[in-house]
């Protein structure tokens, strides 16, 4: 064995993961250990699963918030257009407003089916 060189095959094998030190209270560690035992995972695997789920949940929450804001904006446009259609007795426009599920691009209703689906309403 030559001095100053690593032995062939020595050291930790590459797993595609990186190390991350996290300090937590004993209470949190105990909760993660119990959940790891319940699910049959290692402590690291359980902590990773919890972090991933939290990140995905936040992403879903932000998407729902954006969808709701879009829906409120579009509802305001629809009410404005409906009031205008009623005020001018434009029956063709009133029928277009009623057919929001097949709305053409540029219509205030375009995108509402996807928003409704994102919010679990469609």
N, C-alpha and C positions, 0 to 999 in steps of 0.2 A: 504494500500500500504506500503510495507516494504521499509525502507530507503536503498539507495545504490543499488537498483535493477532496471532494466529496466521494464517498464510495458509490459505485453504481447501484442504483435501486434504493438508496437511502433517502429518508425524509418522507414527508406526507405526500400521498398521491394526489394529483389534480382531480378535483371534483366539480369544477365549474362554479364553485361558490366562493365567497370572500368572507373573511373574518370580520366580526363587528362586536365590539364590547359595549354592553348595555348594563348600566347599574339600575337595579330595581330594589324595592323594599322586600323584606322576607315574606310579607303577606302576598305580594304579587308573584314572587317565585313559587310559593306554595300553591297558589291557584293554578299556575301554569303547569307545575309538576303533577297536580291531581288530574288536570285535563289531559296531560300527556299519557298518564297511566291509563286513564279511561279509554283513550283512543288508540293506545298501543304505539304511540309515537315517542321519539326521543324528545328531550327537553328542547333542544335546538329546533327540531322539526315542528314542534307544537308552537314555539314562539314565532317561527317564520310564518306558520299558517295563520296565527292570530294577526300578525302585522299585515300580511297580504289581504286578509278579509277586511281589515279596517281601512286599508288604502282603497280597495275596490268599492266598499260601501260609501266612502266619501265621494268617490268619483260618480257613483250612481246618484247620490244626493245632489251633487252639483248639477248633473244633467237634468234631474227632475226640476230643480229650481229654475234653470234656464228655460226649460220647456213651459213651466207655469208662467214665467214672465212673458214669454212669447205668446202664450195663449191669451193672457190678459190684454196684451197690446193688440192682438188680432181681434179680440172681442170688442174692444173700443172702436176699431176701424169698421167692424161689421155693424155695430149699432149706429155709427155715424152714417154708413152707406144705407142702412135700412131706413133710417129716419129721412134721409134725402129721397130715397125711392118712394117712400110713403107720401112725403110732402109733394113730390112731383107726380104722384100716381103713375109711376113707371112700372107697369106690371111685369115687363120682361126682366127688368133689373131685380125686382122682388123675387121672381122665380129663380134667377141665378143665385141670389143669396140663399134661397132655400136648398139649393143643390150643392152645398159646400163640400161634400165628399168627393165630387168630381170636378173640383175647382181647377181652372186653367192657371198656368204660371202667371204671376203678376196679380192675381186675384187676392184680396185680403184673406181668403180662405185657404190659399195654397199652403200646404204644410200642416194644416190642422189635423188631418188623419194621423200623421206621424207623431205629433205632439200628444194627441189623445192616446195613442198606443203607448208612448213613453210614460204617460201618467197612469196607465192601466185603465183608461176609460173607454178605449176603442175596441 
